[in-house]
Each structure stands twice: as C-alpha cells, then as structure tokens.
Amino acid sequence: MSQPQAQPPQFNPYNQALIPEPPSGFGPPPAYPGRPPMPPGQPYPAYPAPPLTQQPRRGNPVGAVALGLIVSFIVSAIYTGIIFATYRHQSESTRHALYLVHALLNGAAVGLLAGLVGRRSNGARIGAAVIAPLGAFFGFANSVPLVVAERGGAHAVEFLLKADPFFPAKTWWGSHYGTEWLSVLGLVVAALAAWSLAWFAGRNRH
C-alpha cells in the first residue's frame, strides 16, 4: 500500500508565520483599487453624520391654564365694569347681546393664550374650555352685587346675600324671565371659542 505524499509547504519566501487578518469591523478600512491604503497612525476619513431631526417643542399646559385664569379674570372684570356703568341705560336685548359678546371674547382670549403657551397639549385645551365658561358666568354674576350696592348700599348687599346666597347665580340664570337658554348658550359659545382658538393656535406652533 502506497503512502500519501506530503503536501509541500505554502510559498513563504521569508519563512514567517502568516499573520491572520483582523476580524471585520476592526482596523483601518481595506484598500480598494484606485485608492491608496491608509498609512498607520493616520486618522480615518470622516463620514457625514446623519441629519438631526428637530424635535417638536412641548407646550406648558400648567402655565397655559394659569395665564388663562388671569386673562379670563381681566376680561370678566372689564365686562363687569361695563355692566355696572351702563345698566341703567341697557335694554334687555342689549344686556343679552353684551353677555354673548363677552362670552365669545373671553373664550377667544383664553383659547388663543392656551394655544400659544400650551401648544398642542390637550390639557391646555381642556383647561381653556373650562376656564372660559367660568369667566362668562362670573363676569355677569359679579355685577349683581355692585348694582344692588349702588341702589341700596352695602347693607342691602349684606342682607341679600345672607337671605339668598345664590341670588347672583339665579339672576344670571334668568329663571324669572324665560332666558335660561341664553345663559346656557353663553357657556357653550365660550367653551367652543376657547377650544377652537387653542387648537388652531397650538397647531401652528412647532
């Protein structure tokens, strides 16, 4: 039986051990035809970094609600002053029109501020839709004690509020005049105006 012939060693003129290639991902990039190899000690070529995507800024719903309360109070105070200064010359239709206009303006002011500060925050929109109707209500209800005080003095207001603490709210509701639907309409107008303005203003803020 013939013995297998030994394979001749690979050609290695310097009789040195073959250096294994480094694993993929380590060391300098391989040389390609037409590109000279990178000399040792030289920095690797810089590759362009991926573009950074701008993150949308978050709104501040707490600040939006706080500022909304302040603005609603200011608008309601102005409306209360207008009623107190002109109630002797107001007709019933004028009083109702002023109430609805005030509800619209109160909702618009609160909603615009909520959208600018709260941006796309749903909490800011909900807060605006709650604050604006409250401003519409208290703007009218706060004028009732002032009118009573001018007619009968401070003692009349004290006696009235002790006898019926909810008299300003009942006057706003208008149960004796059949205008309850106007009172509810003012609240709805204020809430819709606040929500709509907050949505539109916050939508355009990035």
Biotite code that builds the C-alpha atoms (Angstrom):
import biotite.structure as struc

atoms = struc.array([
    struc.Atom([0.000, 0.000, 0.000], chain_id="A", res_id=1, res_name="MET", atom_name="CA", element="C"),
    struc.Atom([1.422, 3.310, -1.074], chain_id="A", res_id=2, res_name="SER", atom_name="CA", element="C"),
    struc.Atom([1.889, 6.107, 1.470], chain_id="A", res_id=3, res_name="GLN", atom_name="CA", element="C"),
    struc.Atom([0.194, 9.503, 0.714], chain_id="A", res_id=4, res_name="PRO", atom_name="CA", element="C"),
    struc.Atom([2.647, 12.047, -0.433], chain_id="A", res_id=5, res_name="GLN", atom_name="CA", element="C"),
    struc.Atom([3.236, 15.021, 1.861], chain_id="A", res_id=6, res_name="ALA", atom_name="CA", element="C"),
    struc.Atom([1.978, 18.347, 0.605], chain_id="A", res_id=7, res_name="GLN", atom_name="CA", element="C"),
    struc.Atom([4.686, 20.920, 0.010], chain_id="A", res_id=8, res_name="PRO", atom_name="CA", element="C"),
    struc.Atom([4.511, 23.939, 2.342], chain_id="A", res_id=9, res_name="PRO", atom_name="CA", element="C"),
    struc.Atom([2.991, 27.142, 1.078], chain_id="A", res_id=10, res_name="GLN", atom_name="CA", element="C"),
    struc.Atom([5.388, 29.540, -0.534], chain_id="A", res_id=11, res_name="PHE", atom_name="CA", element="C"),
    struc.Atom([6.685, 31.916, 2.088], chain_id="A", res_id=12, res_name="ASN", atom_name="CA", element="C"),
    struc.Atom([9.952, 33.475, 0.988], chain_id="A", res_id=13, res_name="PRO", atom_name="CA", element="C"),
    struc.Atom([10.653, 34.996, 4.381], chain_id="A", res_id=14, res_name="TYR", atom_name="CA", element="C"),
    struc.Atom([9.755, 31.857, 6.252], chain_id="A", res_id=15, res_name="ASN", atom_name="CA", element="C"),
    struc.Atom([7.458, 33.779, 8.589], chain_id="A", res_id=16, res_name="GLN", atom_name="CA", element="C"),
    struc.Atom([4.175, 32.780, 10.057], chain_id="A", res_id=17, res_name="ALA", atom_name="CA", element="C"),
    struc.Atom([1.158, 34.058, 8.219], chain_id="A", res_id=18, res_name="LEU", atom_name="CA", element="C"),
    struc.Atom([-0.491, 36.927, 10.055], chain_id="A", res_id=19, res_name="ILE", atom_name="CA", element="C"),
    struc.Atom([-4.222, 36.325, 10.388], chain_id="A", res_id=20, res_name="PRO", atom_name="CA", element="C"),
    struc.Atom([-6.481, 39.020, 9.014], chain_id="A", res_id=21, res_name="GLU", atom_name="CA", element="C"),
    struc.Atom([-8.250, 41.160, 11.593], chain_id="A", res_id=22, res_name="PRO", atom_name="CA", element="C"),
    struc.Atom([-11.930, 40.490, 12.046], chain_id="A", res_id=23, res_name="PRO", atom_name="CA", element="C"),
    struc.Atom([-14.442, 42.593, 10.174], chain_id="A", res_id=24, res_name="SER", atom_name="CA", element="C"),
    struc.Atom([-15.067, 45.975, 11.748], chain_id="A", res_id=25, res_name="GLY", atom_name="CA", element="C"),
    struc.Atom([-11.598, 46.443, 13.238], chain_id="A", res_id=26, res_name="PHE", atom_name="CA", element="C"),
    struc.Atom([-8.584, 48.235, 11.908], chain_id="A", res_id=27, res_name="GLY", atom_name="CA", element="C"),
    struc.Atom([-8.318, 50.637, 9.003], chain_id="A", res_id=28, res_name="PRO", atom_name="CA", element="C"),
    struc.Atom([-10.665, 50.281, 6.048], chain_id="A", res_id=29, res_name="PRO", atom_name="CA", element="C"),
    struc.Atom([-9.440, 47.924, 3.324], chain_id="A", res_id=30, res_name="PRO", atom_name="CA", element="C"),
    struc.Atom([-7.769, 49.351, 0.255], chain_id="A", res_id=31, res_name="ALA", atom_name="CA", element="C"),
    struc.Atom([-9.744, 49.261, -2.956], chain_id="A", res_id=32, res_name="TYR", atom_name="CA", element="C"),
    struc.Atom([-8.411, 49.542, -6.483], chain_id="A", res_id=33, res_name="PRO", atom_name="CA", element="C"),
    struc.Atom([-7.667, 53.168, -7.245], chain_id="A", res_id=34, res_name="GLY", atom_name="CA", element="C"),
    struc.Atom([-7.463, 54.194, -3.578], chain_id="A", res_id=35, res_name="ARG", atom_name="CA", element="C"),
    struc.Atom([-4.145, 54.037, -1.725], chain_id="A", res_id=36, res_name="PRO", atom_name="CA", element="C"),
    struc.Atom([-4.119, 52.247, 1.630], chain_id="A", res_id=37, res_name="PRO", atom_name="CA", element="C"),
    struc.Atom([-4.321, 54.356, 4.766], chain_id="A", res_id=38, res_name="MET", atom_name="CA", element="C"),
    struc.Atom([-0.888, 54.690, 6.407], chain_id="A", res_id=39, res_name="PRO", atom_name="CA", element="C"),
    struc.Atom([-0.685, 53.657, 10.048], chain_id="A", res_id=40, res_name="PRO", atom_name="CA", element="C"),
    struc.Atom([-1.236, 56.406, 12.559], chain_id="A", res_id=41, res_name="GLY", atom_name="CA", element="C"),
    struc.Atom([-3.403, 58.499, 10.243], chain_id="A", res_id=42, res_name="GLN", atom_name="CA", element="C"),
    struc.Atom([-6.998, 59.304, 11.226], chain_id="A", res_id=43, res_name="PRO", atom_name="CA", element="C"),
    struc.Atom([-9.776, 57.580, 9.374], chain_id="A", res_id=44, res_name="TYR", atom_name="CA", element="C"),
    struc.Atom([-11.701, 59.613, 6.835], chain_id="A", res_id=45, res_name="PRO", atom_name="CA", element="C"),
    struc.Atom([-14.677, 61.403, 8.297], chain_id="A", res_id=46, res_name="ALA", atom_name="CA", element="C"),
    struc.Atom([-18.083, 60.222, 7.190], chain_id="A", res_id=47, res_name="TYR", atom_name="CA", element="C"),
    struc.Atom([-21.026, 62.632, 7.074], chain_id="A", res_id=48, res_name="PRO", atom_name="CA", element="C"),
    struc.Atom([-23.196, 62.409, 10.164], chain_id="A", res_id=49, res_name="ALA", atom_name="CA", element="C"),
    struc.Atom([-26.880, 61.641, 9.690], chain_id="A", res_id=50, res_name="PRO", atom_name="CA", element="C"),
    struc.Atom([-29.035, 64.754, 9.671], chain_id="A", res_id=51, res_name="PRO", atom_name="CA", element="C"),
    struc.Atom([-30.542, 65.656, 13.012], chain_id="A", res_id=52, res_name="LEU", atom_name="CA", element="C"),
    struc.Atom([-34.310, 65.801, 13.095], chain_id="A", res_id=53, res_name="THR", atom_name="CA", element="C"),
    struc.Atom([-35.672, 68.740, 15.060], chain_id="A", res_id=54, res_name="GLN", atom_name="CA", element="C"),
    struc.Atom([-37.835, 67.553, 17.886], chain_id="A", res_id=55, res_name="GLN", atom_name="CA", element="C"),
    struc.Atom([-41.110, 69.449, 18.349], chain_id="A", res_id=56, res_name="PRO", atom_name="CA", element="C"),
    struc.Atom([-41.144, 71.630, 21.438], chain_id="A", res_id=57, res_name="ARG", atom_name="CA", element="C"),
    struc.Atom([-43.523, 70.646, 24.153], chain_id="A", res_id=58, res_name="ARG", atom_name="CA", element="C"),
    struc.Atom([-46.005, 73.138, 25.468], chain_id="A", res_id=59, res_name="GLY", atom_name="CA", element="C"),
    struc.Atom([-46.568, 74.172, 29.048], chain_id="A", res_id=60, res_name="ASN", atom_name="CA", element="C"),
    struc.Atom([-50.146, 73.245, 29.954], chain_id="A", res_id=61, res_name="PRO", atom_name="CA", element="C"),
    struc.Atom([-49.787, 74.394, 33.570], chain_id="A", res_id=62, res_name="VAL", atom_name="CA", element="C"),
    struc.Atom([-48.564, 77.811, 32.505], chain_id="A", res_id=63, res_name="GLY", atom_name="CA", element="C"),
    struc.Atom([-51.290, 77.994, 29.863], chain_id="A", res_id=64, res_name="ALA", atom_name="CA", element="C"),
    struc.Atom([-54.006, 77.318, 32.447], chain_id="A", res_id=65, res_name="VAL", atom_name="CA", element="C"),
    struc.Atom([-52.523, 79.814, 34.919], chain_id="A", res_id=66, res_name="ALA", atom_name="CA", element="C"),
    struc.Atom([-52.273, 82.573, 32.327], chain_id="A", res_id=67, res_name="LEU", atom_name="CA", element="C"),
    struc.Atom([-55.737, 81.675, 31.062], chain_id="A", res_id=68, res_name="GLY", atom_name="CA", element="C"),
    struc.Atom([-57.168, 82.266, 34.526], chain_id="A", res_id=69, res_name="LEU", atom_name="CA", element="C"),
    struc.Atom([-55.515, 85.677, 34.704], chain_id="A", res_id=70, res_name="ILE", atom_name="CA", element="C"),
    struc.Atom([-56.717, 86.737, 31.254], chain_id="A", res_id=71, res_name="VAL", atom_name="CA", element="C"),
    struc.Atom([-60.238, 85.444, 31.914], chain_id="A", res_id=72, res_name="SER", atom_name="CA", element="C"),
    struc.Atom([-60.353, 87.394, 35.177], chain_id="A", res_id=73, res_name="PHE", atom_name="CA", element="C"),
    struc.Atom([-59.262, 90.591, 33.430], chain_id="A", res_id=74, res_name="ILE", atom_name="CA", element="C"),
    struc.Atom([-61.808, 90.225, 30.613], chain_id="A", res_id=75, res_name="VAL", atom_name="CA", element="C"),
    struc.Atom([-64.569, 89.380, 33.100], chain_id="A", res_id=76, res_name="SER", atom_name="CA", element="C"),
    struc.Atom([-63.680, 92.383, 35.263], chain_id="A", res_id=77, res_name="ALA", atom_name="CA", element="C"),
    struc.Atom([-63.924, 94.684, 32.243], chain_id="A", res_id=78, res_name="ILE", atom_name="CA", element="C"),
    struc.Atom([-67.325, 93.202, 31.374], chain_id="A", res_id=79, res_name="TYR", atom_name="CA", element="C"),
    struc.Atom([-68.488, 93.627, 34.976], chain_id="A", res_id=80, res_name="THR", atom_name="CA", element="C"),
    struc.Atom([-67.436, 97.266, 34.900], chain_id="A", res_id=81, res_name="GLY", atom_name="CA", element="C"),
    struc.Atom([-69.307, 97.856, 31.637], chain_id="A", res_id=82, res_name="ILE", atom_name="CA", element="C"),
    struc.Atom([-72.490, 96.381, 33.085], chain_id="A", res_id=83, res_name="ILE", atom_name="CA", element="C"),
    struc.Atom([-72.175, 98.427, 36.265], chain_id="A", res_id=84, res_name="PHE", atom_name="CA", element="C"),
    struc.Atom([-71.572, 101.645, 34.341], chain_id="A", res_id=85, res_name="ALA", atom_name="CA", element="C"),
    struc.Atom([-74.351, 101.215, 31.782], chain_id="A", res_id=86, res_name="THR", atom_name="CA", element="C"),
    struc.Atom([-77.026, 99.018, 33.394], chain_id="A", res_id=87, res_name="TYR", atom_name="CA", element="C"),
    struc.Atom([-79.448, 101.942, 33.773], chain_id="A", res_id=88, res_name="ARG", atom_name="CA", element="C"),
    struc.Atom([-79.472, 102.506, 30.018], chain_id="A", res_id=89, res_name="HIS", atom_name="CA", element="C"),
    struc.Atom([-79.433, 98.879, 28.877], chain_id="A", res_id=90, res_name="GLN", atom_name="CA", element="C"),
    struc.Atom([-82.413, 97.217, 27.323], chain_id="A", res_id=91, res_name="SER", atom_name="CA", element="C"),
    struc.Atom([-82.991, 93.501, 27.741], chain_id="A", res_id=92, res_name="GLU", atom_name="CA", element="C"),
    struc.Atom([-81.757, 92.749, 24.233], chain_id="A", res_id=93, res_name="SER", atom_name="CA", element="C"),
    struc.Atom([-78.628, 94.855, 24.813], chain_id="A", res_id=94, res_name="THR", atom_name="CA", element="C"),
    struc.Atom([-77.903, 93.022, 28.038], chain_id="A", res_id=95, res_name="ARG", atom_name="CA", element="C"),
    struc.Atom([-78.204, 89.649, 26.305], chain_id="A", res_id=96, res_name="HIS", atom_name="CA", element="C"),
    struc.Atom([-76.043, 90.776, 23.395], chain_id="A", res_id=97, res_name="ALA", atom_name="CA", element="C"),
    struc.Atom([-73.317, 92.042, 25.731], chain_id="A", res_id=98, res_name="LEU", atom_name="CA", element="C"),
    struc.Atom([-73.385, 88.745, 27.603], chain_id="A", res_id=99, res_name="TYR", atom_name="CA", element="C"),
    struc.Atom([-72.892, 86.697, 24.424], chain_id="A", res_id=100, res_name="LEU", atom_name="CA", element="C"),
    struc.Atom([-70.188, 89.026, 23.101], chain_id="A", res_id=101, res_name="VAL", atom_name="CA", element="C"),
    struc.Atom([-68.359, 88.810, 26.408], chain_id="A", res_id=102, res_name="HIS", atom_name="CA", element="C"),
    struc.Atom([-68.578, 85.009, 26.355], chain_id="A", res_id=103, res_name="ALA", atom_name="CA", element="C"),
    struc.Atom([-67.109, 84.961, 22.847], chain_id="A", res_id=104, res_name="LEU", atom_name="CA", element="C"),
    struc.Atom([-64.285, 87.369, 23.697], chain_id="A", res_id=105, res_name="LEU", atom_name="CA", element="C"),
    struc.Atom([-63.475, 85.578, 26.928], chain_id="A", res_id=106, res_name="ASN", atom_name="CA", element="C"),
    struc.Atom([-63.264, 82.242, 25.145], chain_id="A", res_id=107, res_name="GLY", atom_name="CA", element="C"),
    struc.Atom([-61.187, 83.668, 22.300], chain_id="A", res_id=108, res_name="ALA", atom_name="CA", element="C"),
    struc.Atom([-58.667, 85.326, 24.629], chain_id="A", res_id=109, res_name="ALA", atom_name="CA", element="C"),
    struc.Atom([-58.263, 82.277, 26.849], chain_id="A", res_id=110, res_name="VAL", atom_name="CA", element="C"),
    struc.Atom([-58.099, 79.863, 23.911], chain_id="A", res_id=111, res_name="GLY", atom_name="CA", element="C"),
    struc.Atom([-55.538, 81.896, 21.991], chain_id="A", res_id=112, res_name="LEU", atom_name="CA", element="C"),
    struc.Atom([-53.277, 82.113, 25.020], chain_id="A", res_id=113, res_name="LEU", atom_name="CA", element="C"),
    struc.Atom([-53.693, 78.401, 25.747], chain_id="A", res_id=114, res_name="ALA", atom_name="CA", element="C"),
    struc.Atom([-52.672, 77.539, 22.189], chain_id="A", res_id=115, res_name="GLY", atom_name="CA", element="C"),
    struc.Atom([-49.629, 79.818, 22.194], chain_id="A", res_id=116, res_name="LEU", atom_name="CA", element="C"),
    struc.Atom([-48.320, 78.636, 25.560], chain_id="A", res_id=117, res_name="VAL", atom_name="CA", element="C"),
    struc.Atom([-49.648, 75.090, 25.734], chain_id="A", res_id=118, res_name="GLY", atom_name="CA", element="C"),
    struc.Atom([-49.054, 74.405, 22.023], chain_id="A", res_id=119, res_name="ARG", atom_name="CA", element="C"),
    struc.Atom([-50.608, 71.021, 21.156], chain_id="A", res_id=120, res_name="ARG", atom_name="CA", element="C"),
    struc.Atom([-51.307, 69.998, 24.738], chain_id="A", res_id=121, res_name="SER", atom_name="CA", element="C"),
    struc.Atom([-54.776, 68.556, 25.231], chain_id="A", res_id=122, res_name="ASN", atom_name="CA", element="C"),
    struc.Atom([-54.612, 69.594, 28.877], chain_id="A", res_id=123, res_name="GLY", atom_name="CA", element="C"),
    struc.Atom([-54.260, 73.232, 27.872], chain_id="A", res_id=124, res_name="ALA", atom_name="CA", element="C"),
    struc.Atom([-57.232, 72.944, 25.508], chain_id="A", res_id=125, res_name="ARG", atom_name="CA", element="C"),
    struc.Atom([-59.426, 71.313, 28.131], chain_id="A", res_id=126, res_name="ILE", atom_name="CA", element="C"),
    struc.Atom([-58.379, 73.896, 30.704], chain_id="A", res_id=127, res_name="GLY", atom_name="CA", element="C"),
    struc.Atom([-59.263, 76.724, 28.321], chain_id="A", res_id=128, res_name="ALA", atom_name="CA", element="C"),
    struc.Atom([-62.667, 75.170, 27.596], chain_id="A", res_id=129, res_name="ALA", atom_name="CA", element="C"),
    struc.Atom([-63.387, 75.075, 31.340], chain_id="A", res_id=130, res_name="VAL", atom_name="CA", element="C"),
    struc.Atom([-61.979, 78.482, 32.306], chain_id="A", res_id=131, res_name="ILE", atom_name="CA", element="C"),
    struc.Atom([-63.773, 80.499, 29.615], chain_id="A", res_id=132, res_name="ALA", atom_name="CA", element="C"),
    struc.Atom([-67.351, 79.498, 30.620], chain_id="A", res_id=133, res_name="PRO", atom_name="CA", element="C"),
    struc.Atom([-66.497, 80.226, 34.247], chain_id="A", res_id=134, res_name="LEU", atom_name="CA", element="C"),
    struc.Atom([-65.335, 83.675, 33.212], chain_id="A", res_id=135, res_name="GLY", atom_name="CA", element="C"),
    struc.Atom([-68.560, 84.238, 31.288], chain_id="A", res_id=136, res_name="ALA", atom_name="CA", element="C"),
    struc.Atom([-70.603, 83.272, 34.342], chain_id="A", res_id=137, res_name="PHE", atom_name="CA", element="C"),
    struc.Atom([-68.684, 85.229, 36.977], chain_id="A", res_id=138, res_name="PHE", atom_name="CA", element="C"),
    struc.Atom([-68.434, 88.279, 34.753], chain_id="A", res_id=139, res_name="GLY", atom_name="CA", element="C"),
    struc.Atom([-72.209, 88.651, 34.944], chain_id="A", res_id=140, res_name="PHE", atom_name="CA", element="C"),
    struc.Atom([-72.731, 87.299, 38.469], chain_id="A", res_id=141, res_name="ALA", atom_name="CA", element="C"),
    struc.Atom([-70.181, 89.689, 39.987], chain_id="A", res_id=142, res_name="ASN", atom_name="CA", element="C"),
    struc.Atom([-72.037, 92.674, 38.570], chain_id="A", res_id=143, res_name="SER", atom_name="CA", element="C"),
    struc.Atom([-75.209, 91.862, 40.517], chain_id="A", res_id=144, res_name="VAL", atom_name="CA", element="C"),
    struc.Atom([-73.875, 92.813, 43.995], chain_id="A", res_id=145, res_name="PRO", atom_name="CA", element="C"),
    struc.Atom([-72.411, 96.020, 42.557], chain_id="A", res_id=146, res_name="LEU", atom_name="CA", element="C"),
    struc.Atom([-75.764, 97.066, 41.131], chain_id="A", res_id=147, res_name="VAL", atom_name="CA", element="C"),
    struc.Atom([-77.534, 96.207, 44.385], chain_id="A", res_id=148, res_name="VAL", atom_name="CA", element="C"),
    struc.Atom([-74.918, 98.134, 46.377], chain_id="A", res_id=149, res_name="ALA", atom_name="CA", element="C"),
    struc.Atom([-75.393, 101.248, 44.264], chain_id="A", res_id=150, res_name="GLU", atom_name="CA", element="C"),
    struc.Atom([-79.135, 101.163, 44.688], chain_id="A", res_id=151, res_name="ARG", atom_name="CA", element="C"),
    struc.Atom([-79.422, 100.141, 48.330], chain_id="A", res_id=152, res_name="GLY", atom_name="CA", element="C"),
    struc.Atom([-75.958, 100.453, 49.828], chain_id="A", res_id=153, res_name="GLY", atom_name="CA", element="C"),
    struc.Atom([-73.635, 97.872, 51.321], chain_id="A", res_id=154, res_name="ALA", atom_name="CA", element="C"),
    struc.Atom([-76.238, 96.841, 53.922], chain_id="A", res_id=155, res_name="HIS", atom_name="CA", element="C"),
    struc.Atom([-78.604, 95.824, 51.147], chain_id="A", res_id=156, res_name="ALA", atom_name="CA", element="C"),
    struc.Atom([-75.944, 93.558, 49.633], chain_id="A", res_id=157, res_name="VAL", atom_name="CA", element="C"),
    struc.Atom([-75.197, 92.002, 53.019], chain_id="A", res_id=158, res_name="GLU", atom_name="CA", element="C"),
    struc.Atom([-78.867, 91.400, 53.743], chain_id="A", res_id=159, res_name="PHE", atom_name="CA", element="C"),
    struc.Atom([-79.493, 89.998, 50.260], chain_id="A", res_id=160, res_name="LEU", atom_name="CA", element="C"),
    struc.Atom([-76.577, 87.573, 50.315], chain_id="A", res_id=161, res_name="LEU", atom_name="CA", element="C"),
    struc.Atom([-77.496, 86.361, 53.791], chain_id="A", res_id=162, res_name="LYS", atom_name="CA", element="C"),
    struc.Atom([-81.088, 85.771, 52.748], chain_id="A", res_id=163, res_name="ALA", atom_name="CA", element="C"),
    struc.Atom([-80.214, 84.167, 49.405], chain_id="A", res_id=164, res_name="ASP", atom_name="CA", element="C"),
    struc.Atom([-76.509, 83.474, 48.777], chain_id="A", res_id=165, res_name="PRO", atom_name="CA", element="C"),
    struc.Atom([-77.279, 82.223, 45.260], chain_id="A", res_id=166, res_name="PHE", atom_name="CA", element="C"),
    struc.Atom([-79.131, 85.347, 44.181], chain_id="A", res_id=167, res_name="PHE", atom_name="CA", element="C"),
    struc.Atom([-76.380, 86.427, 41.683], chain_id="A", res_id=168, res_name="PRO", atom_name="CA", element="C"),
    struc.Atom([-76.431, 82.967, 40.095], chain_id="A", res_id=169, res_name="ALA", atom_name="CA", element="C"),
    struc.Atom([-80.233, 82.996, 39.888], chain_id="A", res_id=170, res_name="LYS", atom_name="CA", element="C"),
    struc.Atom([-80.130, 86.412, 38.247], chain_id="A", res_id=171, res_name="THR", atom_name="CA", element="C"),
    struc.Atom([-77.632, 85.105, 35.693], chain_id="A", res_id=172, res_name="TRP", atom_name="CA", element="C"),
    struc.Atom([-79.805, 82.059, 35.043], chain_id="A", res_id=173, res_name="TRP", atom_name="CA", element="C"),
    struc.Atom([-82.819, 84.257, 34.350], chain_id="A", res_id=174, res_name="GLY", atom_name="CA", element="C"),
    struc.Atom([-85.430, 81.790, 35.561], chain_id="A", res_id=175, res_name="SER", atom_name="CA", element="C"),
    struc.Atom([-87.937, 84.605, 36.074], chain_id="A", res_id=176, res_name="HIS", atom_name="CA", element="C"),
    struc.Atom([-87.580, 85.907, 32.521], chain_id="A", res_id=177, res_name="TYR", atom_name="CA", element="C"),
    struc.Atom([-87.502, 82.727, 30.424], chain_id="A", res_id=178, res_name="GLY", atom_name="CA", element="C"),
    struc.Atom([-83.957, 83.347, 29.199], chain_id="A", res_id=179, res_name="THR", atom_name="CA", element="C"),
    struc.Atom([-82.310, 80.198, 30.535], chain_id="A", res_id=180, res_name="GLU", atom_name="CA", element="C"),
    struc.Atom([-81.330, 79.134, 27.023], chain_id="A", res_id=181, res_name="TRP", atom_name="CA", element="C"),
    struc.Atom([-79.328, 82.347, 26.581], chain_id="A", res_id=182, res_name="LEU", atom_name="CA", element="C"),
    struc.Atom([-77.396, 81.632, 29.753], chain_id="A", res_id=183, res_name="SER", atom_name="CA", element="C"),
    struc.Atom([-76.514, 78.139, 28.535], chain_id="A", res_id=184, res_name="VAL", atom_name="CA", element="C"),
    struc.Atom([-75.725, 79.458, 25.061], chain_id="A", res_id=185, res_name="LEU", atom_name="CA", element="C"),
    struc.Atom([-73.165, 81.857, 26.513], chain_id="A", res_id=186, res_name="GLY", atom_name="CA", element="C"),
    struc.Atom([-71.373, 78.998, 28.249], chain_id="A", res_id=187, res_name="LEU", atom_name="CA", element="C"),
    struc.Atom([-71.341, 76.931, 25.061], chain_id="A", res_id=188, res_name="VAL", atom_name="CA", element="C"),
    struc.Atom([-70.045, 79.856, 22.998], chain_id="A", res_id=189, res_name="VAL", atom_name="CA", element="C"),
    struc.Atom([-67.238, 80.496, 25.483], chain_id="A", res_id=190, res_name="ALA", atom_name="CA", element="C"),
    struc.Atom([-66.198, 76.831, 25.588], chain_id="A", res_id=191, res_name="ALA", atom_name="CA", element="C"),
    struc.Atom([-66.269, 76.386, 21.798], chain_id="A", res_id=192, res_name="LEU", atom_name="CA", element="C"),
    struc.Atom([-64.342, 79.600, 21.195], chain_id="A", res_id=193, res_name="ALA", atom_name="CA", element="C"),
    struc.Atom([-61.692, 78.632, 23.743], chain_id="A", res_id=194, res_name="ALA", atom_name="CA", element="C"),
    struc.Atom([-61.246, 75.107, 22.368], chain_id="A", res_id=195, res_name="TRP", atom_name="CA", element="C"),
    struc.Atom([-61.187, 76.213, 18.725], chain_id="A", res_id=196, res_name="SER", atom_name="CA", element="C"),
    struc.Atom([-58.669, 79.020, 19.247], chain_id="A", res_id=197, res_name="LEU", atom_name="CA", element="C"),
    struc.Atom([-56.462, 76.779, 21.388], chain_id="A", res_id=198, res_name="ALA", atom_name="CA", element="C"),
    struc.Atom([-56.496, 74.103, 18.692], chain_id="A", res_id=199, res_name="TRP", atom_name="CA", element="C"),
    struc.Atom([-55.721, 76.443, 15.806], chain_id="A", res_id=200, res_name="PHE", atom_name="CA", element="C"),
    struc.Atom([-53.065, 78.425, 17.677], chain_id="A", res_id=201, res_name="ALA", atom_name="CA", element="C"),
    struc.Atom([-51.382, 75.297, 19.043], chain_id="A", res_id=202, res_name="GLY", atom_name="CA", element="C"),
    struc.Atom([-51.457, 73.553, 15.686], chain_id="A", res_id=203, res_name="ARG", atom_name="CA", element="C"),
    struc.Atom([-49.292, 76.233, 14.081], chain_id="A", res_id=204, res_name="ASN", atom_name="CA", element="C"),
    struc.Atom([-46.742, 76.206, 16.906], chain_id="A", res_id=205, res_name="ARG", atom_name="CA", element="C"),
    struc.Atom([-43.743, 73.905, 16.408], chain_id="A", res_id=206, res_name="HIS", atom_name="CA", element="C"),
])
